[in-house]
Amino acid sequence: QAEPQSEMTDPVVTLEISEEEEKVLHEEVESLRDRIRRLGEVNTMAVEEFDDMQRRHEHLYKEKMDLEQSIQNLNDAIEHINKTSIERFQKAFEAIATRFEKLFPIIFGGGQAQLTLVYPEGSTDILEAGVDILAQPPGKKISNMTLLSGGEKALTAISLIFAIFMVKPSPFCILDEVDAPLDDSNIGKFNALVREMSSKSQFILVTHNKKTMELNDTLYGVTMEEPGVSRMVSIQLQ
């Protein structure tokens, strides 16, 4: 609370002003009144509204900064994932391609094959590349897999599957009638490979081939003694 004003001890001196000075003061007063009129209606809540808007601006600005930081974190994570994916893909591709090139002539008894990367037009990103299989069975020109016979396609696919398993074996592998297009000589090669690979992985084979059935340790058969009624039988071969 303000201190009460002390009484004036000095006499009040009234100064007279000239008409010229009065005119100048009058013009100044009119100028100020005109400026006040031009201001229009005065919003008495302007200060409170400004404070509210300022708080909202600060809140939105903070949210904006959080979003920008989140976007940056996501971009950093994507960059890290892409870098790791490229490194792992290149390492796996090179290892599988090397084993595929060695395994193919063993299965076919000659010839050669290779895996190549196929990039989309105008792209050099390995993550967008496809994989093409070029195979040359003995006595044939090197060609794409689409130009091979059914048996040659099956053997080439088997070579690739086993090449992958050599790089990183899985606990088990299911092969569904992959031996169907193979002739007797190729069936022997296929069975020998499965027998060798079974030391690292368990193989479940769906087959109608008798030679492949002889390969298995346990044989499960599905019969239909009565029409529409299936029955499963098992035979322990070893």
N, C-alpha and C positions, 0 to 999 in steps of 0.2 A: 504494500500500500504506500502511495506517495506521501511524502512529508507535506503537512499543510504549509501553504505559502505564507511567508512572514509578511507582516504589514509593511507597506511602503512608507518609508520615512522621508524619502526625497519628494519634493513637490513635483506634480505632474505638469509638464511643460507642453502646451499645445502649440504646434507649429502650423503656421499658415502656409498653404501651397499656392502657387500661382496658377492661373488658368491654364497655362501651357502644360504644367506638370499634371494638373487634374485631367486634362485632355489625354495625355499619354497614359495615365493610369486607367482611365475609362476605356481606351482602346485595348489595353492589355486585358482588362476584365472581359470585354466582349470577345476577344480572341480566345480566351480560356473557355468561356461559355460555349463558343462555337465548336471548339474541340470536344467538349463534353457531349454536346448534342450529336456530333458525328460518331461518337462511340456507341450510340444506341443504348439499348437496355443493358444494364450491368447484371451479369450472372453472379449472384452472391455465393453460389456453390462451386465456383470455378476452381478454387484452391483444393477443395475436397475431391472434385472430379479429376483434377490433375494428379493428386496423390494416388487415386485409384488406378488411373491409366498408367502411371509410372510403375506401380506394383505389378500390374498385368504385363506391361512391357518387359519388366525384369524377369517375370515367370516364363513368358514365351521365349525370351532370349536364352534363358537357361535350358529350356527344352530343346531349342534349336541347337545349342552347343552339344547337348547330350546326343541328339540324333546324328549330328555330324561326326561325333566321336565314335558312335556305334557303326556308322557307315565305314569309317576308316578302319575300325577293328575288323569288320567283315571283309573288307578288301585285303587287309593284311592276312587274314585267315585263308581266303581264297588263293592268294598268291603263294602262301606256304603250302597249301594242299596241292596246287598245280605243280609247284616245284618238286614236291615229294613224289607226286604221281608220275611225273616225267622221268625222274631218276629211277623209280622202281620199274616202270614200264620198259624203259630202255634196257635195264639190267636183265629183266625177265625175258624180254624179246630176244636179246642177243644169246642168252643161255639156251632158250628153247630152239632158236634157229640153228645153233651149232649142233645140238643133239639131233635135231630133225635131219639135218644134212648127213649125219653119220648113220642114223638109224634107217633111213629110207633105202639105201643100196643094200643093207643087210636083209631087210624084209623082201625086197624085190629081186635080190640076187644080182644086183647091178643097177645101172642108171644113176640119176642124181636128182636132187630137189633142193629148193630153197624157199625161205619166207622173205617177202619184201613188203615194205610199207608203201601204201598208196595214199597220197595226200590229195585232198579236194583241190580243185582248180583255184589258184591264187592263195593257197594257204601253205604255211610251213610249220604249223602247230602239230606236234606229234600226237597230242591228245585228240585231235580231230582226224587222224589218219586211220585208214583201214589196213588190213593185213591180206595180202594176196599170196596164194600158194602156187608155185611153179614146180611142175613135176615132169621128169623125163624117165619113164620106165625103159628098161633095156630094149634097144632096137627102135626106139621112137624119138621123134623130135620133142624138145622141151615145149611144154604147152601149159595153159591154164587148166585147172582141175575140171572145168566144165566140158573139156574136150576128151576126157578120159572115159574108159568103159566103166561099167558098174563095179566090177571087181577091182579095177585099178583105183577107183575113187575110194572104195572101202579100205584097201590096203594103205592108201595115202592118209586117210583119216585116222586109221589105227596108228600109223607112224607118228602122226602129230599128237595123238592122245598120249601115247607112251613117252614121247619126248617131253611133254608137259609133266608127266608123272615122274620122269627122271629128275627134273628140276625141283619139283616140290610134290612128293608123294602124298596122296590123300589116304585116309583110313580105309576107304573102300571105293570100288568103282563098279557101276552097273553098265553092262553092254547088252543092248537089246538087238539080237539077231544081226550083229555086224558081220558075222561070217556067212550070211546067206548068199552073197554074190561070189564067194570064193570057190575056186576049184580045189581038187584034192591036194595038189602040191602046195598051194597057198594056205590051205587049212593047216597043214603041218607046220609052216612057218608061224602062222598065227598062234597055234597052240604052244609052240616052243617059247614065244615071246610072253604069252600069258603066264606060263609056268615060271619063267624067270622073274617076271614082275610081281608074281604073287608072294614072293619072299618079303616084299615091302608093303603091299596093299592086298586087301581082300577083294576078290573079284566075284561079282554075281553076274552070271551069263544067262541070257535067254536065248535058247538055240534049238534047232531041229536037227543039227548035224550030229551024227553018231560019233565021229572022231572027237568032236568038241566035248560031247557027253562023257567020253572015256577019260578026258583030261581032269574032270572035276573030282574033288574029294567027296563031296556029297551031292546027290542027284535028287531033285524034286520033280515029280511028274504030275501032270493034271490029266485025268481021264474022265470019260463020261460013260459009265456003265449003263446008266439009264438016260434016255433023252431028256435034256434040260437039267440034269443033276450032275454037277462036277464033283470030282473026288480027287484029293491030292495024296500021293504016295511018295515016300522018301526012301532012298537007298544009300547006305554008307559004303562008298567004294574003297576007302582006305581006312 
